[in-house]
Amino acid sequence: MAMAGRSPSVMNLQDIRYLVAVAERRHFGRAAESCHVSQPTLSIQIRKLEDELGVILLERTNKRVNITPVGAPARIPAPTRIART
């Protein structure tokens, strides 16, 4: 049930794919290209995901993207992530 004044969570698998792409490439432009979306689209979706979760997953600077400790699991190879569940 959504809290008053807040929309329900709409996180989806595509948001996770975008996060993994940025975590692997450490570059929004290259990640967007690999996901076949524009860079602004990818950036907006990552920001929405962070807002939904209430955490910062990626630290952004003008020249780098760093993964925060909260976002670090996105760098674990997919078969390993699946095996751990």
N, CA, C and O atoms as a printed pandas DataFrame, in Angstrom:
     atom_number atom_name residue_name chain_id  residue_number  x_coord  y_coord  z_coord
0              1         N          MET        A               1    0.847   -1.175    0.000
1              2        CA          MET        A               1    0.000    0.000    0.000
2              3         C          MET        A               1    0.895    1.242    0.000
3              4         O          MET        A               1    1.845    1.339    0.776
4              5         N          ALA        A               2    0.574    2.178   -0.878
5              6        CA          ALA        A               2    1.369    3.401   -0.973
6              7         C          ALA        A               2    1.034    4.342    0.175
7              8         O          ALA        A               2   -0.107    4.405    0.633
8              9         N          MET        A               3    2.040    5.068    0.627
9             10        CA          MET        A               3    1.836    6.069    1.670
10            11         C          MET        A               3    1.174    7.294    1.044
11            12         O          MET        A               3    1.359    7.567   -0.142
12            13         N          ALA        A               4    0.412    8.018    1.833
13            14        CA          ALA        A               4   -0.248    9.225    1.334
14            15         C          ALA        A               4    0.787   10.182    0.767
15            16         O          ALA        A               4    1.810   10.460    1.394
16            17         N          GLY        A               5    0.506   10.680   -0.426
17            18        CA          GLY        A               5    1.412   11.645   -1.041
18            19         C          GLY        A               5    2.598   11.021   -1.769
19            20         O          GLY        A               5    3.413   11.737   -2.349
20            21         N          ARG        A               6    2.701    9.703   -1.743
21            22        CA          ARG        A               6    3.810    9.030   -2.425
22            23         C          ARG        A               6    3.249    8.029   -3.410
23            24         O          ARG        A               6    2.263    7.351   -3.120
24            25         N          SER        A               7    3.863    7.934   -4.560
25            26        CA          SER        A               7    3.412    6.946   -5.534
26            27         C          SER        A               7    4.020    5.593   -5.187
27            28         O          SER        A               7    5.082    5.532   -4.567
28            29         N          PRO        A               8    3.357    4.510   -5.581
29            30        CA          PRO        A               8    3.905    3.190   -5.293
30            31         C          PRO        A               8    5.197    2.958   -6.064
31            32         O          PRO        A               8    5.424    3.574   -7.106
32            33         N          SER        A               9    6.028    2.082   -5.559
33            34        CA          SER        A               9    7.290    1.759   -6.209
34            35         C          SER        A               9    7.030    1.129   -7.569
35            36         O          SER        A               9    6.162    0.268   -7.716
36            37         N          VAL        A              10    7.791    1.570   -8.555
37            38        CA          VAL        A              10    7.633    1.032   -9.896
38            39         C          VAL        A              10    8.971    0.530  -10.447
39            40         O          VAL        A              10    9.168    0.486  -11.662
40            41         N          MET        A              11    9.884    0.153   -9.551
41            42        CA          MET        A              11   11.171   -0.369   -9.990
42            43         C          MET        A              11   10.921   -1.604  -10.857
43            44         O          MET        A              11   10.040   -2.413  -10.565
44            45         N          ASN        A              12   11.704   -1.737  -11.918
45            46        CA          ASN        A              12   11.533   -2.887  -12.794
46            47         C          ASN        A              12   12.889   -3.425  -13.242
47            48         O          ASN        A              12   13.935   -2.849  -12.945
48            49         N          LEU        A              13   12.842   -4.523  -13.952
49            50        CA          LEU        A              13   14.059   -5.181  -14.389
50            51         C          LEU        A              13   14.898   -4.281  -15.291
51            52         O          LEU        A              13   16.127   -4.327  -15.238
52            53         N          GLN        A              14   14.250   -3.467  -16.115
53            54        CA          GLN        A              14   14.999   -2.574  -17.003
54            55         C          GLN        A              14   15.829   -1.578  -16.201
55            56         O          GLN        A              14   16.958   -1.275  -16.586
56            57         N          ASP        A              15   15.298   -1.066  -15.101
57            58        CA          ASP        A              15   16.060   -0.148  -14.246
58            59         C          ASP        A              15   17.319   -0.833  -13.730
59            60         O          ASP        A              15   18.387   -0.223  -13.683
60            61         N          ILE        A              16   17.196   -2.087  -13.347
61            62        CA          ILE        A              16   18.347   -2.847  -12.847
62            63         C          ILE        A              16   19.356   -3.055  -13.972
63            64         O          ILE        A              16   20.562   -2.958  -13.746
64            65         N          ARG        A              17   18.881   -3.338  -15.169
65            66        CA          ARG        A              17   19.797   -3.495  -16.316
66            67         C          ARG        A              17   20.578   -2.212  -16.568
67            68         O          ARG        A              17   21.776   -2.254  -16.845
68            69         N          TYR        A              18   19.899   -1.073  -16.472
69            70        CA          TYR        A              18   20.581    0.207  -16.663
70            71         C          TYR        A              18   21.658    0.404  -15.602
71            72         O          TYR        A              18   22.775    0.820  -15.911
72            73         N          LEU        A              19   21.323    0.109  -14.367
73            74        CA          LEU        A              19   22.289    0.251  -13.277
74            75         C          LEU        A              19   23.506   -0.649  -13.508
75            76         O          LEU        A              19   24.644   -0.211  -13.345
76            77         N          VAL        A              20   23.267   -1.888  -13.881
77            78        CA          VAL        A              20   24.371   -2.824  -14.127
78            79         C          VAL        A              20   25.239   -2.324  -15.281
79            80         O          VAL        A              20   26.465   -2.403  -15.209
80            81         N          ALA        A              21   24.622   -1.816  -16.332
81            82        CA          ALA        A              21   25.384   -1.307  -17.478
82            83         C          ALA        A              21   26.295   -0.155  -17.062
83            84         O          ALA        A              21   27.456   -0.109  -17.467
84            85         N          VAL        A              22   25.781    0.769  -16.263
85            86        CA          VAL        A              22   26.611    1.890  -15.799
86            87         C          VAL        A              22   27.699    1.377  -14.864
87            88         O          VAL        A              22   28.845    1.818  -14.956
88            89         N          ALA        A              23   27.365    0.461  -13.975
89            90        CA          ALA        A              23   28.353   -0.075  -13.035
90            91         C          ALA        A              23   29.480   -0.787  -13.776
91            92         O          ALA        A              23   30.642   -0.668  -13.388
92            93         N          GLU        A              24   29.155   -1.521  -14.832
93            94        CA          GLU        A              24   30.172   -2.249  -15.595
94            95         C          GLU        A              24   31.031   -1.319  -16.435
95            96         O          GLU        A              24   32.241   -1.522  -16.542
96            97         N          ARG        A              25   30.422   -0.302  -17.032
97            98        CA          ARG        A              25   31.151    0.572  -17.955
98            99         C          ARG        A              25   31.677    1.837  -17.298
99           100         O          ARG        A              25   32.585    2.480  -17.826
100          101         N          ARG        A              26   31.116    2.201  -16.149
101          102        CA          ARG        A              26   31.484    3.417  -15.422
102          103         C          ARG        A              26   31.418    4.659  -16.306
103          104         O          ARG        A              26   32.219    5.586  -16.188
104          105         N          HIS        A              27   30.427    4.636  -17.197
105          106        CA          HIS        A              27   30.250    5.749  -18.129
106          107         C          HIS        A              27   28.807    5.729  -18.613
107          108         O          HIS        A              27   28.348    4.728  -19.164
108          109         N          PHE        A              28   28.088    6.835  -18.408
109          110        CA          PHE        A              28   26.676    6.871  -18.775
110          111         C          PHE        A              28   26.462    6.755  -20.283
111          112         O          PHE        A              28   25.543    6.064  -20.722
112          113         N          GLY        A              29   27.291    7.416  -21.072
113          114        CA          GLY        A              29   27.128    7.376  -22.529
114          115         C          GLY        A              29   27.308    5.976  -23.089
115          116         O          GLY        A              29   26.493    5.515  -23.888
116          117         N          ARG        A              30   28.383    5.290  -22.671
117          118        CA          ARG        A              30   28.622    3.920  -23.151
118          119         C          ARG        A              30   27.552    2.959  -22.627
119          120         O          ARG        A              30   27.135    2.045  -23.338
120          121         N          ALA        A              31   27.116    3.164  -21.396
121          122        CA          ALA        A              31   26.059    2.316  -20.840
122          123         C          ALA        A              31   24.766    2.511  -21.628
123          124         O          ALA        A              31   24.083    1.540  -21.954
124          125         N          ALA        A              32   24.431    3.754  -21.932
125          126        CA          ALA        A              32   23.213    4.034  -22.697
126          127         C          ALA        A              32   23.283    3.388  -24.076
127          128         O          ALA        A              32   22.305    2.811  -24.551
128          129         N          GLU        A              33   24.439    3.489  -24.709
129          130        CA          GLU        A              33   24.618    2.882  -26.028
130          131         C          GLU        A              33   24.409    1.373  -25.956
131          132         O          GLU        A              33   23.753    0.794  -26.823
132          133         N          SER        A              34   24.959    0.738  -24.935
133          134        CA          SER        A              34   24.815   -0.717  -24.806
134          135         C          SER        A              34   23.378   -1.138  -24.506
135          136         O          SER        A              34   22.979   -2.264  -24.804
136          137         N          CYS        A              35   22.606   -0.226  -23.916
137          138        CA          CYS        A              35   21.195   -0.499  -23.592
138          139         C          CYS        A              35   20.246   -0.031  -24.695
139          140         O          CYS        A              35   19.033   -0.219  -24.603
140          141         N          HIS        A              36   20.807    0.577  -25.733
141          142        CA          HIS        A              36   20.031    1.068  -26.871
142          143         C          HIS        A              36   19.012    2.138  -26.460
143          144         O          HIS        A              36   17.873    2.147  -26.927
144          145         N          VAL        A              37   19.449    3.033  -25.579
145          146        CA          VAL        A              37   18.634    4.175  -25.175
146          147         C          VAL        A              37   19.511    5.419  -25.198
147          148         O          VAL        A              37   20.734    5.320  -25.297
148          149         N          SER        A              38   18.891    6.578  -25.108
149          150        CA          SER        A              38   19.671    7.807  -25.050
150          151         C          SER        A              38   20.277    7.958  -23.656
151          152         O          SER        A              38   19.786    7.386  -22.682
152          153         N          GLN        A              39   21.350    8.736  -23.582
153          154        CA          GLN        A              39   21.999    8.975  -22.292
154          155         C          GLN        A              39   21.059    9.669  -21.312
155          156         O          GLN        A              39   21.024    9.289  -20.141
156          157         N          PRO        A              40   20.286   10.685  -21.749
157          158        CA          PRO        A              40   19.362   11.305  -20.795
158          159         C          PRO        A              40   18.310   10.319  -20.252
159          160         O          PRO        A              40   17.957   10.374  -19.074
160          161         N          THR        A              41   17.820    9.433  -21.106
161          162        CA          THR        A              41   16.838    8.439  -20.658
162          163         C          THR        A              41   17.431    7.551  -19.578
163          164         O          THR        A              41   16.802    7.316  -18.546
164          165         N          LEU        A              42   18.630    7.060  -19.813
165          166        CA          LEU        A              42   19.293    6.197  -18.829
166          167         C          LEU        A              42   19.545    6.959  -17.532
167          168         O          LEU        A              42   19.287    6.433  -16.449
168          169         N          SER        A              43   20.037    8.171  -17.626
169          170        CA          SER        A              43   20.317    8.973  -16.434
170          171         C          SER        A              43   19.062    9.220  -15.609
171          172         O          SER        A              43   19.083    9.115  -14.383
172          173         N          ILE        A              44   17.975    9.548  -16.287
173          174        CA          ILE        A              44   16.713    9.811  -15.590
174          175         C          ILE        A              44   16.226    8.556  -14.877
175          176         O          ILE        A              44   15.779    8.633  -13.732
176          177         N          GLN        A              45   16.305    7.419  -15.528
177          178        CA          GLN        A              45   15.824    6.176  -14.916
178          179         C          GLN        A              45   16.678    5.783  -13.712
179          180         O          GLN        A              45   16.146    5.300  -12.712
180          181         N          ILE        A              46   17.992    5.985  -13.794
181          182        CA          ILE        A              46   18.866    5.688  -12.650
182          183         C          ILE        A              46   18.525    6.614  -11.492
183          184         O          ILE        A              46   18.451    6.173  -10.345
184          185         N          ARG        A              47   18.317    7.891  -11.782
185          186        CA          ARG        A              47   17.965    8.859  -10.731
186          187         C          ARG        A              47   16.628    8.491  -10.089
187          188         O          ARG        A              47   16.486    8.582   -8.870
188          189         N          LYS        A              48   15.646    8.075  -10.892
189          190        CA          LYS        A              48   14.355    7.646  -10.346
190          191         C          LYS        A              48   14.522    6.421   -9.449
191          192         O          LYS        A              48   13.895    6.326   -8.393
192          193         N          LEU        A              49   15.364    5.494   -9.873
193          194        CA          LEU        A              49   15.622    4.298   -9.060
194          195         C          LEU        A              49   16.229    4.691   -7.723
195          196         O          LEU        A              49   15.818    4.191   -6.676
196          197         N          GLU        A              50   17.204    5.585   -7.759
197          198        CA          GLU        A              50   17.816    6.063   -6.513
198          199         C          GLU        A              50   16.775    6.744   -5.621
199          200         O          GLU        A              50   16.759    6.536   -4.408
200          201         N          ASP        A              51   15.918    7.548   -6.221
201          202        CA          ASP        A              51   14.877    8.233   -5.451
202          203         C          ASP        A              51   13.915    7.233   -4.822
203          204         O          ASP        A              51   13.541    7.375   -3.657
204          205         N          GLU        A              52   13.514    6.222   -5.588
205          206        CA          GLU        A              52   12.604    5.195   -5.065
206          207         C          GLU        A              52   13.212    4.452   -3.883
207          208         O          GLU        A              52   12.551    4.202   -2.876
208          209         N          LEU        A              53   14.488    4.107   -4.030
209          210        CA          LEU        A              53   15.163    3.337   -2.986
210          211         C          LEU        A              53   15.614    4.220   -1.827
211          212         O          LEU        A              53   15.857    3.726   -0.726
212          213         N          GLY        A              54   15.726    5.508   -2.069
213          214        CA          GLY        A              54   16.178    6.436   -1.035
214          215         C          GLY        A              54   17.661    6.325   -0.749
215          216         O          GLY        A              54   18.106    6.598    0.366
216          217         N          VAL        A              55   18.433    5.923   -1.758
217          218        CA          VAL        A              55   19.884    5.775   -1.611
218          219         C          VAL        A              55   20.582    6.316   -2.854
219          220         O          VAL        A              55   19.971    6.466   -3.912
220          221         N          ILE        A              56   21.864    6.604   -2.707
221          222        CA          ILE        A              56   22.696    6.990   -3.846
222          223         C          ILE        A              56   23.444    5.732   -4.297
223          224         O          ILE        A              56   24.210    5.152   -3.527
224          225         N          LEU        A              57   23.219    5.319   -5.535
225          226        CA          LEU        A              57   23.859    4.126   -6.077
226          227         C          LEU        A              57   25.150    4.461   -6.814
227          228         O          LEU        A              57   26.093    3.669   -6.840
228          229         N          LEU        A              58   25.174    5.651   -7.413
229          230        CA          LEU        A              58   26.314    6.085   -8.213
230          231         C          LEU        A              58   26.714    7.492   -7.820
231          232         O          LEU        A              58   25.863    8.368   -7.666
232          233         N          GLU        A              59   28.009    7.708   -7.660
233          234        CA          GLU        A              59   28.533    9.060   -7.444
234          235         C          GLU        A              59   28.951    9.590   -8.804
235          236         O          GLU        A              59   29.741    8.963   -9.510
236          237         N          ARG        A              60   28.420   10.740   -9.164
237          238        CA          ARG        A              60   28.688   11.314  -10.468
238          239         C          ARG        A              60   29.611   12.516  -10.340
239          240         O          ARG        A              60   29.405   13.378   -9.485
240          241         N          THR        A              61   30.622   12.570  -11.188
241          242        CA          THR        A              61   31.455   13.760  -11.320
242          243         C          THR        A              61   31.465   14.108  -12.805
243          244         O          THR        A              61   30.867   13.399  -13.616
244          245         N          ASN        A              62   32.137   15.188  -13.160
245          246        CA          ASN        A              62   32.200   15.570  -14.569
246          247         C          ASN        A              62   32.945   14.543  -15.419
247          248         O          ASN        A              62   32.694   14.432  -16.619
248          249         N          LYS        A              63   33.852   13.798  -14.808
249          250        CA          LYS        A              63   34.691   12.895  -15.586
250          251         C          LYS        A              63   34.546   11.424  -15.232
251          252         O          LYS        A              63   35.022   10.559  -15.967
252          253         N          ARG        A              64   33.889   11.133  -14.105
253          254        CA          ARG        A              64   33.822    9.743  -13.655
254          255         C          ARG        A              64   32.467    9.397  -13.077
255          256         O          ARG        A              64   31.696   10.260  -12.658
256          257         N          VAL        A              65   32.208    8.101  -13.072
257          258        CA          VAL        A              65   31.071    7.548  -12.352
258          259         C          VAL        A              65   31.653    6.527  -11.398
259          260         O          VAL        A              65   32.312    5.580  -11.827
260          261         N          ASN        A              66   31.420    6.708  -10.120
261          262        CA          ASN        A              66   31.887    5.758   -9.112
262          263         C          ASN        A              66   30.686    5.063   -8.495
263          264         O          ASN        A              66   29.651    5.685   -8.257
264          265         N          ILE        A              67   30.828    3.790   -8.243
265          266        CA          ILE        A              67   29.771    3.018   -7.624
266          267         C          ILE        A              67   29.901    3.154   -6.118
267          268         O          ILE        A              67   30.982    2.955   -5.564
268          269         N          THR        A              68   28.799    3.492   -5.452
269          270        CA          THR        A              68   28.808    3.588   -3.995
270          271         C          THR        A              68   28.760    2.183   -3.399
271          272         O          THR        A              68   28.448    1.230   -4.113
272          273         N          PRO        A              69   29.059    2.034   -2.121
273          274        CA          PRO        A              69   28.945    0.709   -1.493
274          275         C          PRO        A              69   27.545    0.109   -1.644
275          276         O          PRO        A              69   27.407   -1.109   -1.763
276          277         N          VAL        A              70   26.517    0.943   -1.641
277          278        CA          VAL        A              70   25.150    0.441   -1.818
278          279         C          VAL        A              70   24.956   -0.086   -3.241
279          280         O          VAL        A              70   24.260   -1.082   -3.439
280          281         N          GLY        A              71   25.554    0.562   -4.220
281          282        CA          GLY        A              71   25.422    0.145   -5.614
282          283         C          GLY        A              71   26.381   -0.952   -6.025
283          284         O          GLY        A              71   26.236   -1.521   -7.107
284          285         N          ALA        A              72   27.365   -1.265   -5.182
285          286        CA          ALA        A              72   28.411   -2.234   -5.525
286          287         C          ALA        A              72   27.901   -3.606   -5.956
287          288         O          ALA        A              72   28.504   -4.199   -6.849
288          289         N          PRO        A              73   26.832   -4.145   -5.380
289          290        CA          PRO        A              73   26.371   -5.464   -5.852
290          291         C          PRO        A              73   26.032   -5.499   -7.336
291          292         O          PRO        A              73   26.002   -6.581   -7.923
292          293         N          ALA        A              74   25.778   -4.361   -7.959
293          294        CA          ALA        A              74   25.493   -4.327   -9.392
294          295         C          ALA        A              74   26.714   -4.724  -10.218
295          296         O          ALA        A              74   26.580   -5.053  -11.397
296          297         N          ARG        A              75   27.908   -4.697   -9.610
297          298        CA          ARG        A              75   29.130   -5.063  -10.329
298          299         C          ARG        A              75   29.431   -6.552  -10.263
299          300         O          ARG        A              75   30.333   -7.018  -10.959
300          301         N          ILE        A              76   28.707   -7.311   -9.452
301          302        CA          ILE        A              76   28.916   -8.755   -9.367
302          303         C          ILE        A              76   28.350   -9.386  -10.635
303          304         O          ILE        A              76   27.217   -9.078  -11.005
304          305         N          PRO        A              77   29.096  -10.260  -11.316
305          306        CA          PRO        A              77   28.582  -10.881  -12.542
306          307         C          PRO        A              77   27.227  -11.561  -12.311
307          308         O          PRO        A              77   26.999  -12.169  -11.265
308          309         N          ALA        A              78   26.343  -11.451  -13.290
309          310        CA          ALA        A              78   24.968  -11.952  -13.158
310          311         C          ALA        A              78   24.882  -13.402  -12.706
311          312         O          ALA        A              78   24.091  -13.684  -11.806
312          313         N          PRO        A              79   25.641  -14.347  -13.269
313          314        CA          PRO        A              79   25.517  -15.728  -12.791
314          315         C          PRO        A              79   25.836  -15.866  -11.303
315          316         O          PRO        A              79   25.231  -16.683  -10.609
316          317         N          THR        A              80   26.783  -15.069  -10.815
317          318        CA          THR        A              80   27.119  -15.106   -9.395
318          319         C          THR        A              80   25.978  -14.547   -8.567
319          320         O          THR        A              80   25.644  -15.098   -7.517
320          321         N          ARG        A              81   25.360  -13.434   -9.037
321          322        CA          ARG        A              81   24.225  -12.854   -8.312
322          323         C          ARG        A              81   23.089  -13.861   -8.214
323          324         O          ARG        A              81   22.466  -14.001   -7.161
324          325         N          ILE        A              82   22.818  -14.565   -9.319
325          326        CA          ILE        A              82   21.719  -15.534   -9.352
326          327         C          ILE        A              82   22.026  -16.696   -8.429
327          328         O          ILE        A              82   21.146  -17.160   -7.705
328          329         N          ALA        A              83   23.268  -17.174   -8.444
329          330        CA          ALA        A              83   23.646  -18.311   -7.606
330          331         C          ALA        A              83   23.542  -17.983   -6.123
331          332         O          ALA        A              83   23.305  -18.877   -5.310
332          333         N          ARG        A              84   23.715  -16.718   -5.758
333          334        CA          ARG        A              84   23.660  -16.316   -4.346
334          335         C          ARG        A              84   22.234  -16.229   -3.819
335          336         O          ARG        A              84   22.036  -16.167   -2.606
336          337         N          THR        A              85   21.241  -16.222   -4.697
337          338        CA          THR        A              85   19.858  -16.092   -4.224
338          339         C          THR        A              85   19.245  -17.422   -3.898
339          340         O          THR        A              85   18.086  -17.485   -3.488
